[in-house]
């Protein structure tokens, strides 16, 4: 059985034990050695499974302390962690930047050709129906994760994208940002990542991916501030209308 299949299975078994109450919220999971013996796998497989479960919010890995179970009652009906779009994007910055750095060392000519095709699709929004640009964006990032050659990194990034697309509050923030940004800007950022990968330059690839997510985080801050201003303006307008209505009634009395 492949290592990929193994750590997926171990992750599912640990998740099942958490859901069944064997490991209640706040409790510390057994050590890697004990879990490895329990599931008859290597400690590396256990570690990879725990990395994936942490990305999904089931556990928290605390260096020097251990692995602790999170409160799954706080998750939505699909088992997704209740986190903000900003926190998710920070996590994506960390994992996807390192994935790009690893991919620069391992990526093949065929994978580079595929990424080039995706970058061209990212440059064009589709005004009729499904947005091919955004689909290409997702495939671009997942292709780099796969090219990293690290199955744990790939698994984690796939699950981060699952949260990005399926958790409603997160998806709404990303959708709002997609409405205000243009496809040309997205294309240029992804083209810079591709150029670094083509040069097999891990430092440049990491930095290009970091710049992409830094810009995205800044857009989220701007969007949040704009919404706050709009809420304040709406509240002020409503207060003014209530005051004027009250004054009108007072004068008519």
C-alpha positions as CSV (number, residue, x, y, z in Angstrom):
1,X,0.0,0.0,0.0
2,X,1.4,3.5,-0.9
3,X,2.5,5.9,1.8
4,X,-0.2,8.3,0.4
5,X,-3.0,5.8,1.0
6,X,-1.5,4.9,4.4
7,X,-1.5,8.3,6.0
8,X,-5.0,9.0,4.5
9,X,-6.2,5.9,6.3
10,X,-4.5,6.7,9.6
11,X,-5.9,10.3,9.5
12,X,-9.4,8.8,9.0
13,X,-9.0,6.4,11.9
14,X,-7.8,9.1,14.2
15,X,-10.6,11.4,13.1
16,X,-13.1,8.5,13.8
17,X,-11.7,8.0,17.3
18,X,-12.1,11.8,17.9
19,X,-15.7,11.8,16.7
20,X,-16.5,8.7,18.8
21,X,-15.2,10.4,21.9
22,X,-12.1,8.2,22.5
23,X,-10.1,11.4,22.4
24,X,-12.3,14.2,23.7
25,X,-11.7,18.0,23.0
26,X,-8.7,19.3,25.0
27,X,-7.2,15.8,25.4
28,X,-3.7,15.0,24.3
29,X,-3.3,12.3,21.6
30,X,-0.9,9.4,22.3
31,X,2.6,9.9,21.1
32,X,3.8,9.1,17.5
33,X,5.4,5.9,18.7
34,X,2.3,4.6,20.4
35,X,0.0,5.5,17.4
36,X,2.5,4.0,15.0
37,X,2.3,0.7,16.9
38,X,-1.5,0.9,17.2
39,X,-2.0,1.3,13.5
40,X,1.0,-0.7,12.4
41,X,2.6,2.1,10.4
42,X,5.7,4.2,10.6
43,X,6.0,7.3,12.8
44,X,6.5,9.3,9.6
45,X,3.0,8.2,8.4
46,X,1.5,9.2,11.7
47,X,3.2,12.6,11.5
48,X,1.9,13.1,8.0
49,X,-1.7,12.2,9.1
50,X,-1.5,14.6,12.0
51,X,-0.4,17.4,9.7
52,X,-3.4,16.8,7.6
53,X,-5.8,16.7,10.6
54,X,-4.3,19.9,11.9
55,X,-5.1,21.6,8.6
56,X,-8.7,20.5,9.0
57,X,-8.9,21.8,12.5
58,X,-9.3,18.5,14.3
59,X,-6.0,18.8,16.3
60,X,-3.4,21.3,17.3
61,X,0.2,20.4,17.2
62,X,2.2,22.2,19.9
63,X,5.9,21.8,19.6
64,X,7.5,20.4,22.7
65,X,4.1,19.8,24.3
66,X,2.2,17.3,22.2
67,X,-0.9,17.0,19.9
68,X,-4.2,18.2,21.3
69,X,-7.8,17.6,20.1
70,X,-9.8,20.6,19.1
71,X,-13.5,21.0,19.7
72,X,-15.1,19.5,16.6
73,X,-18.5,20.8,17.8
74,X,-17.4,24.1,16.5
75,X,-17.1,22.8,12.9
76,X,-19.9,23.1,10.4
77,X,-21.9,20.2,9.1
78,X,-19.2,19.1,6.6
79,X,-16.5,18.8,9.2
80,X,-14.8,22.1,8.2
81,X,-13.1,24.2,10.9
82,X,-14.7,27.5,11.8
83,X,-12.0,29.9,10.8
84,X,-11.8,33.2,9.1
85,X,-10.9,33.9,5.5
86,X,-7.9,35.9,6.8
87,X,-6.6,33.0,8.9
88,X,-7.1,30.6,6.0
89,X,-5.2,32.8,3.7
90,X,-2.3,33.1,6.1
91,X,-2.1,29.3,6.3
92,X,-2.2,29.1,2.5
93,X,0.7,31.6,2.3
94,X,2.8,29.4,4.6
95,X,2.1,26.1,3.0
96,X,1.8,27.2,-0.7
97,X,5.0,29.3,-0.5
98,X,7.0,26.2,0.7
99,X,5.2,24.0,-1.9
100,X,6.4,26.4,-4.6
101,X,9.9,26.3,-3.3
102,X,9.9,22.5,-3.3
103,X,8.2,22.3,-6.7
104,X,11.0,24.5,-8.2
105,X,13.4,21.6,-7.4
106,X,11.3,18.8,-8.7
107,X,9.0,20.2,-11.4
108,X,9.0,18.4,-14.8
109,X,8.8,19.9,-18.3
110,X,5.4,18.4,-18.7
111,X,4.2,20.0,-15.5
112,X,5.6,23.4,-16.6
113,X,3.7,23.2,-19.9
114,X,0.5,22.5,-18.0
115,X,1.1,25.5,-15.7
116,X,1.7,27.7,-18.7
117,X,-1.7,26.7,-20.2
118,X,-3.4,27.4,-16.9
119,X,-1.7,30.9,-16.6
120,X,-3.1,31.8,-20.0
121,X,-6.6,30.7,-18.8
122,X,-6.2,32.8,-15.7
123,X,-5.8,35.9,-17.9
124,X,-9.3,35.7,-19.2
125,X,-12.6,36.1,-17.3
126,X,-15.6,34.4,-18.7
127,X,-18.6,36.7,-18.6
128,X,-21.0,33.9,-19.6
129,X,-21.6,31.4,-16.8
130,X,-18.8,29.5,-15.1
131,X,-15.6,31.4,-14.5
132,X,-12.8,29.5,-16.3
133,X,-10.2,32.0,-14.8
134,X,-11.0,31.0,-11.2
135,X,-11.1,27.3,-12.1
136,X,-7.7,27.6,-13.7
137,X,-6.4,29.5,-10.6
138,X,-7.4,26.6,-8.3
139,X,-5.9,24.0,-10.7
140,X,-2.7,26.1,-10.9
141,X,-2.2,26.1,-7.1
142,X,-3.0,22.4,-6.7
143,X,-0.7,21.5,-9.6
144,X,2.2,23.2,-7.8
145,X,1.3,21.4,-4.6
146,X,1.5,18.1,-6.5
147,X,4.8,19.1,-8.1
148,X,6.3,19.7,-4.7
149,X,6.8,15.9,-4.4
150,X,5.6,16.0,-0.8
151,X,2.3,14.1,-0.3
152,X,1.7,15.7,3.2
153,X,2.1,19.2,1.8
154,X,-0.2,18.3,-1.2
155,X,-2.8,16.8,1.1
156,X,-2.8,19.8,3.4
157,X,-3.1,22.3,0.5
158,X,-6.0,20.3,-1.0
159,X,-7.8,20.5,2.3
160,X,-7.1,24.2,2.6
161,X,-8.7,24.7,-0.8
162,X,-11.7,22.6,0.3
163,X,-12.2,25.1,3.2
164,X,-11.7,28.0,0.8
165,X,-14.5,26.7,-1.5
166,X,-16.9,25.0,0.8
167,X,-17.0,27.1,4.0
168,X,-19.7,29.7,3.2
169,X,-18.2,32.6,5.1
170,X,-14.8,32.1,3.6
171,X,-16.1,31.5,0.1
172,X,-18.1,34.8,0.3
173,X,-15.0,36.8,1.1
174,X,-13.1,35.3,-1.8
175,X,-16.0,35.9,-4.1
176,X,-16.1,39.5,-3.1
177,X,-12.4,39.9,-3.8
178,X,-12.7,38.2,-7.2
179,X,-15.4,40.8,-8.1
180,X,-13.1,43.8,-7.4
181,X,-9.8,42.4,-8.9
182,X,-9.1,41.9,-12.6
183,X,-7.9,38.9,-14.4
184,X,-4.8,40.7,-15.7
185,X,-3.5,41.2,-12.2
186,X,-4.1,37.6,-11.3
187,X,-2.3,36.6,-14.5
188,X,0.8,38.7,-13.8
189,X,1.1,37.3,-10.2
190,X,0.8,33.7,-11.4
191,X,3.1,34.3,-14.4
192,X,5.8,35.5,-11.9
193,X,5.4,32.2,-10.0
194,X,5.7,30.2,-13.2
195,X,8.8,32.1,-14.3
196,X,10.5,31.2,-11.0
197,X,9.5,27.5,-11.3
198,X,10.7,27.5,-14.9
199,X,14.1,28.8,-13.7
200,X,14.1,26.1,-11.0
201,X,14.8,28.8,-8.4
202,X,13.3,27.8,-5.1
203,X,13.9,31.1,-3.4
204,X,12.3,33.1,-6.2
205,X,9.4,30.7,-6.3
206,X,8.8,31.1,-2.6
207,X,9.0,34.9,-2.8
208,X,6.7,35.1,-5.8
209,X,4.0,33.0,-4.1
210,X,4.4,35.0,-0.9
211,X,3.9,38.2,-2.9
212,X,0.7,36.8,-4.4
213,X,-0.8,36.0,-1.0
214,X,0.4,39.2,0.6
215,X,-1.5,41.1,-2.0
216,X,-4.5,38.9,-1.3
217,X,-4.3,39.5,2.4
218,X,-4.1,43.3,1.8
219,X,-7.2,43.1,-0.4
220,X,-9.0,41.3,2.4
221,X,-8.0,44.1,4.8
222,X,-9.2,46.8,2.4
223,X,-12.5,44.9,1.8
224,X,-13.1,44.6,5.6
225,X,-12.4,48.3,6.1
226,X,-14.7,49.2,3.2
227,X,-17.5,47.1,4.7
228,X,-17.0,48.7,8.1
229,X,-17.3,52.2,6.5
230,X,-20.4,51.1,4.7
231,X,-22.0,49.7,7.9
232,X,-21.2,53.0,9.7
233,X,-22.6,55.1,6.8
234,X,-25.8,53.0,6.8
235,X,-26.1,53.2,10.6
236,X,-25.6,57.0,10.5
237,X,-28.3,57.3,7.8
238,X,-30.8,55.3,9.7
239,X,-30.1,57.3,12.9
240,X,-30.6,60.6,10.9
241,X,-33.9,59.3,9.5
242,X,-35.1,58.3,12.9
243,X,-34.2,61.7,14.3
244,X,-35.9,63.6,11.5
245,X,-39.0,61.4,11.9
246,X,-39.1,62.0,15.6
247,X,-38.7,65.8,15.1
248,X,-41.5,65.9,12.6
249,X,-43.8,64.0,15.0
250,X,-42.8,66.4,17.9
251,X,-43.7,69.5,15.8
252,X,-47.0,68.1,14.7
253,X,-48.0,67.3,18.3
